[in-house]
Amino acid sequence: CQDQPKVEQKPFTTDDPDMKEIIWKKDGAKMVLIPEVLEVTPSTREIIPTTYDQFGDVVREEHEIVTPEKTVKVFDAFYMDVYEVTVGQFKKFLKSSSYEPDEPIDWTSVYGVSSTEKHPMIMVTWHDATAYAKWAGKRLPTEKEWEWAARGGLENREFLWGDEEILARDYANYDGTGGDDKWEYTAPVGSFRPNGYGLFDMSGNLWEWCQDWYSSDQISRVLRGGSWYHGPDLLRVARRNYYAPSYGRYDSGFRCVSGLN
């Protein structure tokens, strides 16, 4: 008998015919589609003056060079975790993989700040986050991807919801409590309003690890988003932070992304 053709198994499931929302099989994470980024380079006009040879005769008349407008793809569309990786998801990773952190995780400190399995995982280094992403078949976002996703379709705004800092408590868990923010430490993921792409906690709760180095000296890795510990000024979408990749803190975690498999 003939061998049956192999059916390629996708790493996710979805009931969405438009593929805008998926469930990642390995870690059970809900993910949403983030659109591609296109950048338009405007047209330019340059006047090139007349040139002469050594005898004063015209070599080339004055002329104009026109470079037409051009659209360049900055990066492709991708999927991003709707929520930060939770304590429960990270425990599943540790139990079902052979990964061992360089330093044992201080679970007393973890549960002191993120008290349930539905809270975001903290005390993870960049190496821990990268290992989780590899295990899940995903990766950490680049800094550009993270900011594009965080803006949720809003361009040139201070915060993911607009320019009004007064609305911060509706969207973010940060220093202290008030309004919808009832948590002194981290909040369970998804406790606040999502941004325009349906992502939760892109501001506040935890700083999130990105792939990139912070600077050319390649000493620290980038984190974005602000945290429960810091004030509203650090919730601004463009704010950057950095820690050594071997440094796991009470105010930092991560989420993953994937290409269109």
ABEGO torsion letter per residue (X at the ends): XBBBBBBBBBABBBABAAGABBBBAAAGBBBBBBBBBBBBBBBBBBBBBBBBBAAGBBABBBBBBBBBBBBBBABBBBBBBABBBBAAAAAAAAAABABBBABBBBAAAAAAABABAABBBBGBBAAAAAAAAAAAGBBBBBAAAAAAAAAGGBBGBABAAEABAAAAAAABBBBEBEEABABABBBBBGABBBBAAGBBGABEGBBBBBABBABAAGABBBBBGEBAABBAAAABAABBBBBBAABBBAABBBBBBBBBX
